[in-house]
Amino acid sequence: MVMLLTDPIRRALVPAERLRPLPVPSRIVSNGEFTPPAQSATLRRYEAAVLERGKATAGRHGMTVDRYFQTPMAMAAAFETLDESFGGGGFSIGDGEAHDPDAAAARRNELKHQFVFDDQVHFLKDDADPELFIPLTGLIEISAELLKLPLAGRFSIEHIKFTQFLKDIYLDSDTKVALLSGAPSEGEPMLSNDQMAAARDAVNSVAGGRRLLTHAVISPGHVGWLDEIDRVHADIRPDGWKGYTVGEPFSPTNKRWRLDDEKLMYPAYEKLVKAGVRNLCIHKGLLPANADEVMPGAEPFARVDDVVQAAKDWPQLNFVIYHAGYRTIPQPTEAELHHFEATGRIDWVSDLAEMPARHGLNNLYADIGASFAFTVLTHPRLAAAMIGMLVKGLGADRVLWGTDSVWYGSPQWQIEAFRRLIMPPDLIDRFGYPDLGNADSPIRRAILGENSARLYGVDPALYREKGVETAHLDAIVARYHAAGGGPANQTYGYAADA
């Protein structure tokens, strides 16, 4: 966990767990890597309207507001309300979905077998930054069934963060396969490579199939980092590697690096190729607005301009650029929005999207990651534009789904946002962006799961109804819902005070 919030800033914030849980969040929440913004006027309107709507609708259906907010109908109503708050035309809501529980449930059932592969999920080990998450001990019993097998002594049912991760990802969302990720650290890591592998093995043993894959974190410049690559390949057999060219900002040594540094990185690439691990995922972009203050000197390493030469020189590797290189978090500045409307460009995302045509690259991929979660809540039009330019530039088969969950709670609201997002007609006409089609269109299916499945050697057909990879976990999920289980709609981290 990279913590860039000073103590005075942290004291002025509130734990996100204290916010009113809604089907679609009404605040931008920080995991500690940036200062969360004040709630926008648009999201204030949405919050007030969806709460009022929830009280009225819950009463008509004889349920509590909290229980109503757990239903597919409430999710549809939340997106309808959010769309109205933004002025309309951003999200698709089917006839009756937001008012008829049967219509909403029918749509959810039609889509629940859609193959969703989340290529970027996280959880914290129990002793990491104890102030960040408030333990939700009531969730232990609900998720206990997933933890029948021991976790090699590394975790136990008391480790509430792992339990919450299981509930949010597998019980409360349509995610079929997830890729567990971490971050570099010279001190105590968020999760070590061995801990991520232990979680993978435990979940897959209980679920009866490949439901959790894992990264190993590559840490250029750290003591023994090249030897760690060899050890991990021999002992852990990761599904891919994850690296941060910006280094670990909270480290006093600030070990930053470039993908095209031949002396430093090319020996590592040789080891990856030799081991047969082709997928190298790189955190790019996502600089906080005050990066010059909290991460001085980081910008040259956060940009995507080092991708080209490395991808050219190592065609055996797939370079997966996380967050699509989207520059500024947590929300675009007014200047950036004007720049997009005037030129059609989004800083660093446009650069990435243009690389295949300019440089003939066919081993370049973009994960939309947290960029989507931020933009779809603040500027849905920009979120659609980002998807459009990536599909147009990289190809519909090279854009990947990732949510950065569980920092933002269950990823289901992000899945629904992507299924419902409408490409503005003027962007189609002006820039040639694709119409995204219906919720189960080929382009949405490709991005939500089929593209990552191909990269990681997973067959989506095995996860569909009555597939060999689904039986055990699907039975657990069915019992969970039959017993009244539902999403807590909770987010985790820090939020600006009201």
C-alpha positions as CSV (number, residue, x, y, z in Angstrom):
1,M,0.0,0.0,0.0
2,V,1.4,3.4,-1.0
3,M,0.3,6.0,1.4
4,L,0.6,9.5,0.1
5,L,-1.8,11.2,2.5
6,T,-0.1,13.4,5.2
7,D,-1.4,13.1,8.7
8,P,-3.2,16.5,8.6
9,I,-5.0,15.5,5.4
10,R,-5.9,12.1,6.8
11,R,-7.4,13.7,9.9
12,A,-9.6,15.8,7.8
13,L,-11.0,12.8,5.9
14,V,-13.6,10.3,7.0
15,P,-13.5,6.5,6.7
16,A,-15.4,5.5,3.5
17,E,-17.0,2.7,5.5
18,R,-19.1,5.4,7.3
19,L,-20.7,6.6,4.1
20,R,-24.2,5.5,3.3
21,P,-23.9,2.4,1.1
22,L,-25.5,2.8,-2.3
23,P,-25.8,0.5,-5.3
24,V,-23.6,2.9,-7.2
25,P,-21.2,5.0,-5.1
26,S,-21.8,8.7,-4.7
27,R,-18.2,9.6,-3.8
28,I,-14.8,9.2,-5.2
29,V,-12.9,7.1,-2.5
30,S,-9.2,7.0,-2.1
31,N,-7.1,4.0,-1.0
32,G,-4.4,6.3,0.2
33,E,-2.7,7.0,-3.1
34,F,-4.4,10.4,-3.6
35,T,-6.5,13.0,-1.7
36,P,-10.1,12.2,-2.4
37,P,-12.0,15.2,-3.9
38,A,-15.0,16.9,-2.4
39,Q,-18.3,15.4,-3.6
40,S,-19.4,17.0,-6.8
41,A,-22.7,18.8,-7.2
42,T,-23.8,16.1,-9.7
43,L,-23.0,13.3,-7.3
44,R,-24.8,15.2,-4.4
45,R,-27.9,15.3,-6.6
46,Y,-27.6,11.7,-7.4
47,E,-27.1,10.7,-3.7
48,A,-30.1,12.7,-2.5
49,A,-32.4,11.4,-5.3
50,V,-31.4,7.8,-5.0
51,L,-31.9,7.8,-1.2
52,E,-35.3,9.4,-1.6
53,R,-36.2,6.9,-4.3
54,G,-34.9,4.1,-2.1
55,K,-37.1,5.0,0.8
56,A,-40.2,5.2,-1.4
57,T,-39.6,2.1,-3.3
58,A,-38.6,-0.1,-0.4
59,G,-41.8,0.7,1.4
60,R,-43.9,-0.2,-1.6
61,H,-42.2,-3.6,-1.8
62,G,-42.3,-4.3,1.9
63,M,-38.6,-4.3,2.6
64,T,-36.0,-2.2,4.4
65,V,-34.0,0.4,2.4
66,D,-30.8,-1.5,2.9
67,R,-32.4,-4.7,1.6
68,Y,-33.9,-2.8,-1.4
69,F,-30.4,-1.4,-2.2
70,Q,-29.1,-5.0,-2.5
71,T,-31.5,-5.9,-5.3
72,P,-31.0,-5.8,-9.1
73,M,-33.9,-3.4,-9.3
74,A,-32.1,-0.9,-7.1
75,M,-29.0,-1.2,-9.2
76,A,-31.0,-0.3,-12.3
77,A,-32.7,2.6,-10.4
78,A,-29.3,3.9,-9.3
79,F,-28.0,4.1,-12.8
80,E,-31.2,5.7,-14.0
81,T,-30.9,8.3,-11.3
82,L,-27.2,8.8,-12.0
83,D,-28.0,9.2,-15.7
84,E,-30.6,11.8,-14.9
85,S,-28.2,13.7,-12.6
86,F,-25.7,13.9,-15.5
87,G,-28.4,15.1,-17.9
88,G,-29.3,11.8,-19.6
89,G,-27.9,9.8,-22.5
90,G,-25.0,8.2,-20.6
91,F,-26.4,4.8,-19.5
92,S,-28.9,2.4,-20.9
93,I,-31.7,1.2,-18.6
94,G,-34.2,-1.4,-19.9
95,D,-37.9,-1.0,-19.8
96,G,-39.3,-1.7,-16.4
97,E,-35.9,-2.6,-14.9
98,A,-35.8,0.3,-12.4
99,H,-39.4,-0.3,-11.2
100,D,-40.2,-4.0,-11.7
101,P,-38.3,-6.5,-9.5
102,D,-39.1,-9.3,-11.9
103,A,-37.8,-7.4,-15.0
104,A,-34.6,-6.5,-13.1
105,A,-34.0,-10.0,-11.9
106,A,-34.7,-11.4,-15.3
107,R,-32.0,-9.2,-16.8
108,R,-29.5,-10.0,-14.1
109,N,-30.2,-13.7,-14.7
110,E,-29.7,-13.4,-18.4
111,L,-26.2,-11.8,-17.8
112,K,-25.0,-13.7,-14.8
113,H,-23.3,-16.4,-17.0
114,Q,-21.5,-13.8,-19.0
115,F,-17.8,-14.5,-18.7
116,V,-16.1,-11.7,-16.6
117,F,-12.4,-11.9,-16.0
118,D,-11.1,-9.1,-13.7
119,D,-7.4,-8.8,-14.3
120,Q,-6.7,-6.5,-11.3
121,V,-8.0,-7.3,-7.8
122,H,-6.4,-6.7,-4.4
123,F,-6.8,-7.4,-0.7
124,L,-4.7,-6.5,2.3
125,K,-3.2,-8.9,4.7
126,D,-4.5,-8.5,8.2
127,D,-1.8,-6.4,9.7
128,A,-1.5,-3.9,6.8
129,D,-2.5,-0.3,7.6
130,P,-5.1,-1.1,10.3
131,E,-6.7,2.3,10.1
132,L,-7.6,1.9,6.5
133,F,-10.3,-0.7,6.8
134,I,-12.8,-1.2,9.5
135,P,-13.3,-4.9,10.2
136,L,-16.8,-6.1,9.2
137,T,-16.9,-9.1,11.4
138,G,-20.5,-10.0,10.5
139,L,-19.3,-11.1,7.1
140,I,-17.1,-14.0,8.5
141,E,-19.9,-16.5,8.8
142,I,-21.4,-15.7,5.4
143,S,-18.1,-16.3,3.6
144,A,-16.8,-19.1,5.9
145,E,-17.9,-21.9,3.5
146,L,-15.3,-20.7,1.0
147,L,-12.6,-21.2,3.6
148,K,-13.1,-24.9,4.5
149,L,-9.6,-25.8,3.5
150,P,-6.5,-24.4,5.4
151,L,-4.5,-21.7,3.8
152,A,-1.1,-23.2,4.3
153,G,-0.8,-21.3,7.6
154,R,-0.7,-17.9,5.9
155,F,-4.4,-16.9,6.4
156,S,-7.2,-17.9,8.5
157,I,-10.9,-17.2,8.8
158,E,-10.1,-14.4,11.2
159,H,-8.3,-12.4,8.5
160,I,-11.4,-10.4,7.7
161,K,-9.9,-8.6,4.7
162,F,-9.4,-11.9,2.8
163,T,-12.9,-12.9,3.8
164,Q,-14.3,-9.6,2.6
165,F,-12.4,-10.0,-0.7
166,L,-14.0,-13.4,-1.3
167,K,-17.5,-12.1,-0.6
168,D,-17.1,-9.0,-2.7
169,I,-15.6,-10.7,-5.7
170,Y,-17.2,-14.1,-5.8
171,L,-20.5,-13.9,-4.0
172,D,-21.6,-10.3,-4.8
173,S,-20.5,-9.9,-8.4
174,D,-20.6,-11.7,-11.7
175,T,-16.8,-12.1,-11.8
176,K,-15.9,-15.6,-12.8
177,V,-12.1,-15.3,-12.7
178,A,-9.9,-12.8,-11.0
179,L,-6.2,-12.0,-11.1
180,L,-4.7,-11.1,-7.7
181,S,-2.2,-8.3,-7.8
182,G,0.2,-6.5,-5.4
183,A,2.6,-3.6,-5.2
184,P,6.3,-3.3,-4.6
185,S,7.7,-2.5,-1.2
186,E,11.1,-2.5,0.4
187,G,9.4,-2.8,3.7
188,E,6.4,-4.9,4.6
189,P,4.5,-5.5,1.3
190,M,0.8,-5.2,0.8
191,L,0.9,-8.9,-0.1
192,S,4.1,-10.9,-0.7
193,N,4.5,-13.1,-3.8
194,D,4.1,-16.1,-1.6
195,Q,1.0,-14.9,0.1
196,M,-0.6,-14.1,-3.3
197,A,0.2,-17.7,-4.4
198,A,-1.2,-19.1,-1.2
199,A,-4.5,-17.3,-1.7
200,R,-4.6,-18.5,-5.3
201,D,-4.1,-22.1,-4.3
202,A,-6.6,-22.0,-1.5
203,V,-9.4,-20.4,-3.5
204,N,-8.9,-22.8,-6.4
205,S,-8.8,-25.8,-4.1
206,V,-12.1,-24.9,-2.6
207,A,-13.8,-23.6,-5.7
208,G,-12.8,-26.7,-7.7
209,G,-11.3,-24.8,-10.7
210,R,-9.2,-21.8,-11.8
211,R,-11.1,-19.0,-10.2
212,L,-8.1,-17.0,-8.8
213,L,-4.9,-16.4,-10.7
214,T,-1.9,-14.4,-9.4
215,H,0.7,-11.9,-10.3
216,A,4.1,-11.9,-8.8
217,V,5.6,-8.4,-8.3
218,I,8.8,-7.4,-10.1
219,S,10.9,-4.9,-8.1
220,P,13.8,-3.6,-10.3
221,G,16.7,-2.2,-8.2
222,H,15.7,-4.0,-5.0
223,V,18.3,-6.2,-3.4
224,G,18.2,-9.7,-5.0
225,W,15.3,-8.8,-7.4
226,L,16.6,-10.8,-10.3
227,D,17.2,-13.9,-8.1
228,E,13.6,-13.4,-6.9
229,I,12.4,-13.8,-10.4
230,D,14.1,-17.2,-10.6
231,R,12.8,-18.3,-7.2
232,V,9.2,-17.3,-8.0
233,H,9.2,-19.1,-11.4
234,A,10.5,-22.2,-9.7
235,D,8.4,-22.2,-6.5
236,I,5.2,-20.2,-7.3
237,R,4.6,-20.4,-11.1
238,P,2.8,-17.0,-11.4
239,D,0.3,-16.4,-14.1
240,G,1.9,-13.0,-14.9
241,W,4.1,-10.3,-13.5
242,K,3.3,-6.8,-12.2
243,G,5.6,-3.8,-12.1
244,Y,5.4,-0.2,-11.1
245,T,7.8,2.0,-13.1
246,V,7.1,4.8,-10.7
247,G,8.6,2.6,-8.0
248,E,7.3,2.8,-4.5
249,P,6.6,6.5,-3.9
250,F,6.6,6.0,-0.1
251,S,10.1,4.5,-0.1
252,P,13.0,6.9,0.6
253,T,15.0,5.3,-2.1
254,N,12.4,5.9,-4.9
255,K,13.6,3.1,-7.1
256,R,12.0,4.2,-10.4
257,W,12.8,2.6,-13.7
258,R,11.9,2.6,-17.4
259,L,10.7,-0.3,-19.5
260,D,13.3,0.5,-22.2
261,D,16.3,0.5,-19.8
262,E,18.4,-2.2,-21.6
263,K,20.9,-2.6,-18.8
264,L,18.4,-2.9,-16.0
265,M,15.3,-4.5,-17.5
266,Y,16.4,-6.6,-20.5
267,P,18.0,-9.3,-18.3
268,A,14.7,-9.6,-16.4
269,Y,12.8,-9.9,-19.7
270,E,15.1,-12.7,-20.7
271,K,14.3,-14.6,-17.5
272,L,10.5,-14.1,-18.1
273,V,10.7,-15.4,-21.7
274,K,12.8,-18.4,-20.6
275,A,10.3,-19.3,-17.9
276,G,7.4,-19.0,-20.4
277,V,5.6,-16.3,-18.5
278,R,4.5,-13.9,-21.3
279,N,2.3,-11.3,-19.6
280,L,4.0,-8.3,-18.0
281,C,1.5,-5.9,-16.5
282,I,2.8,-2.4,-15.8
283,H,1.1,0.3,-13.6
284,K,1.1,3.5,-15.6
285,G,-0.5,6.9,-15.2
286,L,-2.7,7.7,-12.2
287,L,-0.7,10.6,-10.9
288,P,-2.4,12.6,-8.1
289,A,-3.2,16.2,-9.0
290,N,-0.5,17.2,-6.5
291,A,2.1,14.8,-7.8
292,D,4.8,17.4,-7.9
293,E,4.5,17.8,-4.2
294,V,3.9,14.2,-3.0
295,M,5.8,12.3,-5.8
296,P,8.5,14.7,-7.0
297,G,10.2,13.5,-10.2
298,A,7.7,10.7,-10.8
299,E,6.0,12.0,-14.0
300,P,8.7,10.9,-16.5
301,F,8.3,7.3,-15.2
302,A,4.5,7.3,-15.1
303,R,4.2,8.2,-18.8
304,V,3.9,5.5,-21.5
305,D,6.7,6.7,-23.8
306,D,9.0,3.9,-22.6
307,V,6.7,1.2,-23.9
308,V,7.5,1.4,-27.5
309,Q,11.2,0.3,-27.6
310,A,10.7,-2.5,-25.0
311,A,7.7,-3.9,-26.9
312,K,9.6,-3.8,-30.1
313,D,12.6,-5.5,-28.7
314,W,10.7,-8.2,-26.8
315,P,7.8,-9.4,-29.1
316,Q,7.8,-12.6,-27.0
317,L,6.2,-10.6,-24.2
318,N,2.7,-9.1,-23.9
319,F,3.0,-5.6,-22.4
320,V,-0.3,-4.9,-20.5
321,I,-0.5,-1.2,-19.5
322,Y,-2.7,-0.9,-16.5
323,H,-5.2,1.9,-16.1
324,A,-4.5,2.6,-19.8
325,G,-1.9,5.1,-18.8
326,Y,-4.7,7.6,-17.8
327,R,-2.9,10.5,-16.4
328,T,-4.7,12.4,-13.6
329,I,-6.5,11.0,-10.6
330,P,-9.0,11.2,-9.0
331,Q,-10.8,13.3,-11.7
332,P,-9.9,15.2,-14.8
333,T,-9.2,18.9,-14.5
334,E,-11.4,21.4,-16.3
335,A,-8.4,22.1,-18.6
336,E,-8.1,18.4,-19.4
337,L,-11.8,18.2,-20.2
338,H,-11.6,21.2,-22.5
339,H,-8.5,19.7,-24.1
340,F,-10.4,16.5,-24.9
341,E,-13.4,18.3,-26.4
342,A,-11.2,20.5,-28.5
343,T,-8.7,17.8,-29.7
344,G,-10.2,14.4,-28.9
345,R,-7.1,13.5,-26.9
346,I,-6.8,12.2,-23.4
347,D,-3.3,12.5,-21.9
348,W,-1.3,9.4,-22.2
349,V,-4.3,7.2,-23.2
350,S,-4.2,8.7,-26.7
351,D,-0.5,8.1,-26.8
352,L,-1.0,4.5,-25.9
353,A,-3.8,3.9,-28.4
354,E,-1.8,5.3,-31.2
355,M,1.3,3.1,-30.7
356,P,0.2,0.1,-32.8
357,A,-0.4,2.2,-35.9
358,R,2.7,4.3,-35.4
359,H,5.1,1.6,-34.4
360,G,3.6,-1.6,-35.7
361,L,3.2,-3.2,-32.3
362,N,1.0,-6.2,-31.9
363,N,2.0,-7.2,-28.3
364,L,0.4,-4.2,-26.5
365,Y,-2.7,-4.3,-24.4
366,A,-4.6,-1.8,-22.2
367,D,-6.3,-2.6,-18.9
368,I,-8.9,0.1,-18.1
369,G,-8.5,-0.4,-14.4
370,A,-9.2,2.4,-11.9
371,S,-9.4,4.9,-14.8
372,F,-12.9,3.6,-15.7
373,A,-14.1,3.7,-12.1
374,F,-13.0,7.3,-11.8
375,T,-14.3,8.6,-15.1
376,V,-17.6,6.8,-15.2
377,L,-18.6,8.4,-11.9
378,T,-17.3,11.9,-12.8
379,H,-17.6,12.2,-16.6
380,P,-19.4,9.2,-18.3
381,R,-18.8,10.8,-21.6
382,L,-15.0,10.8,-21.0
383,A,-15.2,7.1,-19.8
384,A,-16.9,6.2,-23.1
385,A,-14.3,8.2,-25.1
386,M,-11.5,6.3,-23.3
387,I,-13.0,3.0,-24.2
388,G,-13.6,4.1,-27.8
389,M,-10.1,5.4,-28.5
390,L,-8.6,2.2,-27.0
391,V,-10.7,-0.1,-29.1
392,K,-10.1,2.0,-32.2
393,G,-6.3,2.1,-31.7
394,L,-5.4,-1.2,-30.1
395,G,-8.3,-3.3,-31.4
396,A,-11.3,-4.7,-29.6
397,D,-9.3,-7.8,-28.8
398,R,-6.6,-5.9,-26.8
399,V,-8.6,-4.0,-24.2
400,L,-8.9,-5.7,-20.8
401,W,-11.3,-5.5,-17.9
402,G,-9.9,-4.6,-14.5
403,T,-11.5,-2.9,-11.5
404,D,-8.8,-2.4,-8.8
405,S,-11.3,-4.0,-6.4
406,V,-11.8,-4.3,-3.5
407,W,-10.7,-0.8,-2.9
408,Y,-14.1,0.3,-4.3
409,G,-16.1,-2.6,-2.8
410,S,-17.7,-5.2,-4.9
411,P,-16.9,-4.7,-8.6
412,Q,-20.6,-5.4,-9.6
413,W,-21.4,-1.7,-10.0
414,Q,-18.5,-1.3,-12.3
415,I,-19.5,-4.3,-14.3
416,E,-23.0,-2.8,-14.6
417,A,-21.6,0.6,-15.5
418,F,-19.7,-1.0,-18.4
419,R,-22.7,-3.0,-19.6
420,R,-24.8,0.1,-19.6
421,L,-22.4,2.8,-20.8
422,I,-23.5,4.4,-24.1
423,M,-21.1,5.7,-26.7
424,P,-22.2,9.3,-27.4
425,P,-23.3,9.5,-31.1
426,D,-21.3,12.6,-31.7
427,L,-18.1,10.8,-30.7
428,I,-19.0,8.0,-33.1
429,D,-19.4,10.6,-35.9
430,R,-16.5,12.8,-35.0
431,F,-13.8,10.2,-34.1
432,G,-15.1,6.9,-35.6
433,Y,-15.4,5.3,-32.1
434,P,-17.5,2.1,-32.1
435,D,-21.1,1.7,-30.9
436,L,-20.7,-0.5,-27.9
437,G,-23.9,-2.4,-28.6
438,N,-26.1,-4.1,-26.0
439,A,-25.0,-5.4,-22.6
440,D,-23.9,-8.8,-24.1
441,S,-22.5,-7.5,-27.4
442,P,-19.4,-9.0,-28.9
443,I,-17.3,-6.0,-28.0
444,R,-18.4,-5.9,-24.4
445,R,-17.9,-9.7,-24.0
446,A,-14.4,-9.4,-25.4
447,I,-13.4,-6.6,-23.0
448,L,-15.2,-8.0,-19.9
449,G,-13.5,-11.4,-20.2
450,E,-12.7,-13.0,-23.5
451,N,-9.5,-11.0,-24.1
452,S,-7.9,-11.8,-20.7
453,A,-9.0,-15.4,-21.1
454,R,-7.0,-15.7,-24.2
455,L,-3.9,-14.1,-22.6
456,Y,-4.0,-16.4,-19.6
457,G,-5.0,-19.6,-21.2
458,V,-8.6,-19.8,-19.8
459,D,-11.5,-21.3,-21.7
460,P,-14.6,-19.2,-21.1
461,A,-16.9,-22.1,-22.1
462,L,-15.9,-24.0,-19.0
463,Y,-17.4,-21.3,-16.8
464,R,-20.8,-21.0,-18.4
465,E,-23.9,-22.6,-16.9
466,K,-23.1,-26.2,-15.8
467,G,-19.5,-25.9,-16.9
468,V,-16.8,-27.9,-15.2
469,E,-15.3,-24.9,-13.6
470,T,-18.5,-23.6,-12.1
471,A,-20.3,-26.3,-10.2
472,H,-18.8,-26.1,-6.7
473,L,-18.6,-22.3,-6.4
474,D,-22.0,-21.8,-8.2
475,A,-23.6,-24.0,-5.6
476,I,-22.1,-21.9,-2.8
477,V,-23.3,-18.7,-4.4
478,A,-26.8,-20.1,-4.9
479,R,-27.0,-21.1,-1.2
480,Y,-25.8,-17.7,-0.2
481,H,-28.5,-15.9,-2.2
482,A,-31.2,-18.4,-1.0
483,A,-30.2,-17.5,2.6
484,G,-30.8,-13.8,1.9
485,G,-27.2,-12.9,1.2
486,G,-26.6,-9.7,-0.8
487,P,-24.0,-7.0,-1.5
488,A,-23.2,-4.6,1.3
489,N,-22.6,-1.8,-1.2
490,Q,-19.7,-0.8,0.9
491,T,-16.6,1.1,-0.2
492,Y,-13.3,1.2,1.7
493,G,-10.6,3.8,2.3
494,Y,-10.9,7.6,2.7
495,A,-13.5,10.1,1.6
496,A,-13.7,13.9,1.9
497,D,-15.9,15.0,4.7
498,A,-19.4,16.3,3.7
